[in-house]
Amino acid sequence: MIHEYALEPELVASWHSLYKFHLFSGKFGFGAGRVISRYPKKWTKLVWDAFEADFGKTASPVDRNRMGKLLKQITKPVVRRPDCIWDAARDWLTNAESEHTRRPFHAILARNNSRSNIHAMRESEFLEHTEGDQDSPKGRPVSRNAEEMAKCVAPMLQCATRILFVDPNFDPYQERYRHPLGEFLRRVDRRRDAITIELHTGDHGGRTQPQEVAQFRRQCQEFLRHIIPIGLELIVHYWKERLGGKELHNRFILTDVGGVSFLHGLDCDLGGGSDDIISCLDARSYSREWNDYAGPNSAFDLDGEAFSVEGRATG
């Protein structure tokens, strides 16, 4: 539902016109299902360099301000590739095609596609592909099958470096919760540096007594380590509702490149046959939920310190 796009700086520099600003400013970012890749690391500088080279002599102050506003809008959020490969002797598109071979983007958007790369699009093709975005439904139906659930969010998990699984009812003893979590974690790109993965759950499921919370912690250590891939670590947060405060209820996967909500939950239907709706979060909803669980002023109280479970699963 959330995909990584590599954008040619020279192409983006041409989007400073009022017409193209309105065409493209809503195509990327929270809720759009598309996130820009910061490829290479100096991508923003390359956009400005292209702007100055191609339009600097004729652009008005309004054009320049619009360019800055566009870049600010479309790079929230952004996918970082700190270990990307870049050869300054080659043009951007050649570099991007090479990087795609090493670690695929969802698509490459450029002014031309002279080598007929099936993963590259021109501007007109992209606009045709995304026509009707504003009228499309925000939610996507998905079978409550662990593999299908994971497949739906895999592109987001593969380009994220911080991932929060939020389900107040999560039960490590139940296979219907363990199976999807294991499938989600298998989609995480372990080649990325410093990946942080967290599980946020709490007392909404009825575990309110100290002995019940202690049992939950023991079961996490006993059962979850066998579904977490080797090399990954899951940090578990157990929250309590505050009197008169926000209810621990909704279910999400939140990441540094966007987030999605699950109407039913992060558990699967082991018997098969039922569906759920997964929806991309817009900027306001994402910010609110992220702050509730990962911000400095969370909406809930921790029941004891967060603890980690190290992965032992292979394959």
PANU-898292 format. One record per residue (C-alpha): x, y, z. Coordinates in steps of 0.1 Angstrom, whole numbers, plus 2048, in hexadecimal, padded with zeros to 3 digits. Layout:
<atoms>
XYZ ...
</atoms>
This chain:
<atoms>
800800800 81E817805 8388167EA 85A8257E5 86083A7C5 8818477B8 87C86A7A7 89487A78F 8A089B79D 89E8AD77B 87A8A2777 86F8AD79A 8808CF794 8678D5778 84A8D1790 84E8F579D 833902785 811908793 8018EE77C 81A8D2785 81B8DB7A9 7F68D37AC 7FA8B3797 8168A47AD 8158B37D0 7FA89A7DB 80987C7CA 8238747E5 82387480B 80C869826 7EB85981A 7F78597F6 8068367F7 8268437E6 84684E7F8 86485F7E8 88684E7EA 8A28657F5 8B88577D9 8D38617DA 8D98707FD 8DD8927ED 8BC88F7DA 8AD8B07E6 8CD8C37DC 8CC8B37BA 8A98BF7B5 8B38E37BE 8D28E07A8 8BC8D578B 8A38F1792 8BF90C791 8CE8FD772 8AD8FA75E 89791576C 8AC92B783 8AF948769 88A949762 87993E782 867958797 86995A7BD 84694A7BD 85492D7A8 8719297C0 85A9297DF 8439107CE 8618F97C8 86A8FA7EC 8478F47F7 8448D67E0 8638C67EC 8588CB810 8378BA809 84289C7F4 85F89380C 84988D82A 85087182F 86E86681B 881844817 8A5846820 8C082F810 8DF837824 8F281A813 8E88227EF 9008207D2 9068407BE 91F8467A2 92486B79B 931863779 90F85676D 8EE867769 8D2864783 8BD84B76F 8DA833768 8E283478D 8BE82F797 8BA811780 8DA80278F 8CE8087B3 8AC7F97AA 8BF7D97A1 8D07D97C3 8B17E27D8 8917E87C3 87C8077C4 8578037BC 85C81979E 87483278F 866853782 87B866768 87987D74A 881861732 88583B731 89D836714 8A681371F 881809722 8867FE746 8657EE751 8697FD774 86D821767 85183975E 84E85A74D 83A87675C 81C870745 81B84A74E 81C852773 7FF86A770 7EB85175C 7F3836775 7E884C793 7CA85C782 7AC85C799 7C085B7B9 7AA8747CA 78B85F7C3 79A83D7CC 79082D7ED 7A9831809 7A480E816 7AE7ED807 79C7CC80E 7B47AF817 7AE78C821 7B6786846 7D076D83C 7F377484A 805772829 7EC789818 7ED7A2834 8137A3833 8137A580D 7FD7C480E 8157D8825 8367C8819 8417E6804 83E7FD822 8507E4839 86C7E0820 87580581F 86F80E844 88A81085F 87281487C 8537FF87F 8377FF899 81E7E389B 8007EF8AF 7E57D78BB 7D87DA8DF 7CB7B78DE 7EB7A68D2 7EF7848E3 8117728DE 8027518E8 7E97528CB 7F47468A9 7DC75E898 7F277A8A5 81476A8A2 80F75F87E 80978186E 824791883 83D778877 83277E853 8357A4858 8587A0866 86378A849 85C7A8831 8737BF844 8937C8831 8AE7BD849 8C87CC832 8BE7EF83E 8D27FD85B 8C580387E 8A27F587A 88C7FA898 86D7E389C 8547E88B8 8347D68C3 81B7ED8D6 7FF7DB8E9 7EE7DE90A 7D37D8923 7B67DC90B 7B67B6907 7AD7B192C 7D17AC93A 7CE7C4957 7DD7B0974 8027B097B 80478A978 7F378D956 80B7A794A 828791956 81B773944 818788924 83C791926 84776D92C 83276290E 84177C8F8 86476F8FF 85974B8FC 84574D8DB 84F76C8C8 8747658C5 86C7488AE 85A75E895 87277B895 88E77787B 8B2775887 8C1797887 8A17A9891 8967B38B3 8727BB8BE 86D7D68D9 84C7D08EB 8397EC8FC 81C7E4913 805801918 7EA80A931 7CD82192B 7CA84093F 7AA848952 79585D93B 7B085B920 7B284D8FE 7A68298F9 7BF80E8EE 7AB8018D1 7B78088AD 7D07F289B 7EC800885 80D7FA875 82081B878 842821867 85983D860 84C83D83C 82783D844 80D828855 7EE81384F 7D080A865 7BF7E8867 7997E886F 79A7C687F 7BD7C188C 7DF7B3886 7D378F88C 7C9778870 7AC76186B 7BA73E86F 79A72F861 79A746842 77E757832 77D779842 78A79A835 7987BB844 79C7DE837 7BF7ED838 7C1813832 7DE82C82E 7DF846849 7DF86B83E 7F888384D 7E288E86A 7D886B874 7FB85E871 80A87A886 7EF8758A2 7F484F8A4 81A8518A2 81B86A8BE 8048558D3 81B8388D3 83E8458C9 83D86A8D2 84B87B8F1 82887F8FF 81785E8F9 7F285A8FF 7F783C916 80C830934 825814932 81F7F7948 8447F0951 8617F693A 8617EC916 8747CB90F 8847BB8F1 8817998E1 89E78E8CB 89677A8AC 8A07568A7 88C74D888 89F742869 893742845 
</atoms>
